[in-house]
Every structure is written in C-alpha cells, then in structure tokens.
C-alpha cells in the first residue's frame, strides 16, 4: 500500500501503534486533530511538512 506523505503524517498523529502503555504518548483525539489541522492551514502548512526536512 502506498500512502502519501500527508496520509503518513496524519496516521502517525492519530493512531495507536503496538502495545498501549499508560506512560506512552497518546494519539491526537478528533477534536485535537481538528484544532491542529486548522493551525496547520492557518500557518500555510500541511501535515506532510511535518515529515519533511
């Protein structure tokens, strides 16, 4: 399966990977993602920009 860089960034920010640990970082909730996505848009950025050097 080929995913765009944008899709990869969104999945990394909003999904659990592996065994959940109470001390591990948690993915963004729908509300958190919505606020962050609006901030990215207002900053003229895309999720893919988070993965680019």
C-alpha positions as CSV (number, residue, x, y, z in Angstrom):
1,X,0.0,0.0,0.0
2,X,1.4,3.4,-1.0
3,X,0.4,6.3,1.2
4,X,1.1,10.0,0.5
5,X,3.3,11.8,2.9
6,X,0.3,13.7,4.1
7,X,-1.6,10.5,4.9
8,X,1.5,9.1,6.7
9,X,1.7,12.2,8.9
10,X,-2.0,12.1,9.8
11,X,-1.8,8.4,10.6
12,X,1.3,8.9,12.8
13,X,-0.5,11.7,14.7
14,X,-3.9,10.0,15.2
15,X,-3.2,6.3,15.6
16,X,-2.0,3.9,18.2
17,X,0.9,1.6,17.3
18,X,1.8,-1.5,19.2
19,X,1.0,-2.2,22.8
20,X,-0.5,0.7,24.7
21,X,1.4,1.8,27.7
22,X,0.0,4.2,30.3
23,X,3.1,6.4,30.1
24,X,3.3,6.4,26.3
25,X,2.4,9.3,24.2
26,X,-1.3,9.1,23.0
27,X,-2.5,9.9,19.6
28,X,-4.5,13.1,19.0
29,X,-8.2,12.9,19.6
30,X,-10.6,14.0,16.8
31,X,-11.0,17.4,18.5
32,X,-7.3,17.8,19.0
33,X,-6.6,16.9,15.3
34,X,-9.2,19.3,14.1
35,X,-7.6,22.2,16.1
36,X,-4.1,21.2,14.9
37,X,-5.3,20.9,11.3
38,X,-6.8,24.4,11.4
39,X,-3.5,25.7,12.9
40,X,-1.5,24.0,10.1
41,X,-3.8,25.5,7.5
42,X,-3.6,29.0,9.0
43,X,0.2,28.6,9.1
44,X,0.1,27.6,5.4
45,X,1.5,24.2,6.2
46,X,0.3,20.7,5.5
47,X,0.7,17.5,7.6
48,X,3.4,16.4,5.0
49,X,5.5,19.4,6.1
50,X,5.9,17.8,9.5
51,X,7.9,14.9,7.9
52,X,10.0,17.0,5.5
53,X,13.5,18.1,6.5
